[in-house]
C-alpha cells in the first residue's frame, strides 16, 4: 500500500483533544499525563469520555455512543492539532462502527491520533481514510510514568520535521535481511479481532508491527494463526516484533513466535521496544520505513 502523508507537526500552544474510546482512565494518572503535555506547551482539552465510566460494563469509559461522539467531535474540530487516547484497555471494537465511515478526512490540517493496544483498529482505520500517519505510542496515562527516553523520542516524532532518520537501533534479525515498507500493525489480538471488518488495511508490501500483553502463549498463537489463515499476515513484506508481555515463560513465547512467523519466508526483526513495557517507543503508523542492519529508519 502507499505510504500515508506526515501529519502537521505540533508546536507550543496547540490544542490536543484527550478522549477515552476504550476503558476509563485513572484520574491521577490522567492528571499526571496532562501535566507532561502542558510542559510541552500543549493545551489539553479533556472530552467527556475521559472523565466518566461504565464500570458495570467492564470499566468502559462512558457509553459507546459517548465515546464514539468524542472521536467524531475531536476529529471535526479545526482547532485540534492532535487526538490523544487517555487509555487503552477494551472498548474500541464496541464503538468504532458508530463512527461513520469516511469521517476521517484531513479537514483543515492533518492531525494524528495517538495511542496503542486497544486503539489499533482506530489508528489503522483513521490512517487509511485520512491518508495521514497516526502514532502508535504511549497514551496520556502512560506519560507521567514514562522514562525520559520514551518522552524524548515521542516529542521528537511529534514536533520535529518528518525527514529520513534513524528511529531505533539494536533490532535483532530472526530471518531474512533488510526490508522496506509502510509500517502497519499493532496489537495482535486486536488485529485478529478486526479480520472480516473494514478496519484492516492491505498489508501487501508492508512491515507489520506485532505486540501483545497479558495472554498465555496459545492465545497469541491462535490470533496469529487467524491472521495467517485469513491471508492477511502472509502478504506482509516483513515483521517487526515489539514486546510480548505475556503470562507464560518467555522461552515458550519466543518458540511460538518463531514457529508461526518464520515459515512466512519474510524478514522478521525482533527487539522493538514498543508495547506494554515501561519503555514504549512511539512509531509512525503509515510511514515508509526501512530496517537495515538492525536500524529502523524513516525512509
C-alpha positions, -999 to 999 in steps of 0.1 A, spaced: 0 0 0 12 36 -5 26 54 25 5 80 43 13 117 45 30 131 75 8 150 99 13 187 106 40 189 133 29 201 167 41 233 182 37 250 216 2 265 220 -15 237 201 -47 222 214 -48 184 220 -81 166 224 -79 139 251 -105 112 245 -112 77 261 -125 55 233 -119 23 253 -116 19 291 -118 46 318 -85 62 328 -73 66 364 -78 102 373 -44 106 390 -26 91 361 -46 112 336 -37 143 355 0 134 355 -1 128 318 -18 162 311 9 178 331 35 164 307 15 177 278 15 212 295 52 210 300 55 207 262 34 238 257 2 219 246 -33 227 258 -52 195 267 -89 196 261 -104 167 280 -136 154 264 -165 138 284 -155 102 277 -122 107 296 -140 117 328 -168 91 331 -170 54 332 -194 24 329 -179 1 354 -208 -23 354 -198 -30 318 -162 -39 324 -147 -5 331 -157 11 298 -151 48 296 -187 61 292 -214 48 269 -204 35 234 -222 65 218 -205 90 240 -171 75 232 -178 75 195 -192 110 197 -159 122 213 -139 107 184 -162 125 159 -161 158 177 -123 158 182 -116 150 145 -141 176 133 -126 204 155 -103 225 133 -86 239 164 -74 204 175 -39 196 164 -38 160 177 -61 135 193 -47 116 222 -62 85 238 -64 87 276 -61 49 280 -65 16 261 -80 -14 278 -111 -25 260 -139 -9 241 -128 5 207 -143 -25 188 -177 -18 205 -179 18 194 -159 20 161 -189 12 139 -207 42 155 -181 64 138 -194 70 102 -171 57 75 -154 85 56 -153 109 85 -116 107 88 -107 132 61 -78 156 66 -101 186 73 -81 218 78 -49 202 89 -35 166 90 -35 156 126 -25 123 143 -44 101 167 -20 88 194 -24 55 213 -17 18 211 -30 -16 222 -69 -14 220 -65 17 198 -50 -5 170 -82 -6 148 -89 31 152 -54 41 143 -55 19 112 -89 30 100 -81 67 106 -48 63 87 -65 46 57 -94 71 55 -74 103 61 -42 93 43 -24 107 73 1 89 96 -10 80 131 11 74 162 14 40 179 27 52 212 21 60 249 -14 71 259 -19 100 283 -20 79 314 14 65 304 32 98 300 36 107 337 55 74 344 73 70 311 111 71 311 128 102 296 140 82 266 104 74 256 92 110 262 121 125 242 115 100 214 78 109 213 84 146 215 108 145 186 84 124 165 56 149 171 74 182 170 103 178 146 102 177 108 95 144 91 128 136 75 147 104 68 165 95 101 171 66 125 142 58 149 156 28 167 188 8 168 197 -27 181 170 -48 164 178 -85 161 172 -104 129 154 -137 132 153 -144 95 158 -127 61 176 -94 58 169 -57 52 134 -47 43 114 -16 34 77 -9 35 48 10 50 46 5 88 13 -11 98 2 -33 127 -1 -31 164 -17 -53 189 -20 -90 177 -53 -96 195 -70 -65 180 -56 -72 145 -71 -107 147 -104 -94 160 -105 -70 130 -104 -97 104 -137 -95 84 -142 -58 92 -132 -28 72 -105 -17 96 -76 -37 83 -55 -21 55 -40 -40 27 -7 -53 41 8 -60 7 45 -49 9 41 -36 44 62 -41 75 38 -53 102 45 -44 139 32 -70 163 29 -68 201 6 -80 229 2 -84 267 -15 -104 294 -22 -136 275 -9 -172 275 12 -180 245 -15 -203 230 -39 -173 228 -14 -153 207 -7 -185 187 -44 -187 178 -46 -150 169 -15 -152 147 -29 -183 131 -61 -165 123 -42 -136 107 -23 -161 86 -53 -183 76 -72 -151 66 -44 -143 42 -36 -110 59 -2 -115 77 11 -138 49 11 -108 25 34 -86 46 69 -78 33 83 -81 68 76 -84 105 87 -62 133 83 -77 168 76 -54 197 71 -65 233 52 -97 242 45 -92 279 26 -125 282 17 -147 311 40 -175 301 77 -184 301 94 -160 276 112 -190 260 78 -206 252 66 -173 237 97 -169 216 94 -205 204 58 -200 194 65 -167 176 93 -184 156 71 -213 147 43 -191 134 63 -164 117 95 -179 102 75 -201 77 61 -169 62 95 -165 45 99 -128 50 124 -108 72 115 -110 109 131 -85 132 128 -86 170 136 -63 198 115 -32 191 107 -16 224 71 -9 217 41 -22 236 32 -27 272 66 -24 289 77 8 305 99 18 276 73 22 248 89 40 218 64 57 195 62 47 159 45 65 129 18 41 115 15 46 78 51 59 73 75 44 49 103 28 69 134 7 63 151 -19 85 188 -21 77 213 -40 98 192 -36 129 184 1 124 148 11 119 148 43 98 122 67 84 127 62 46 
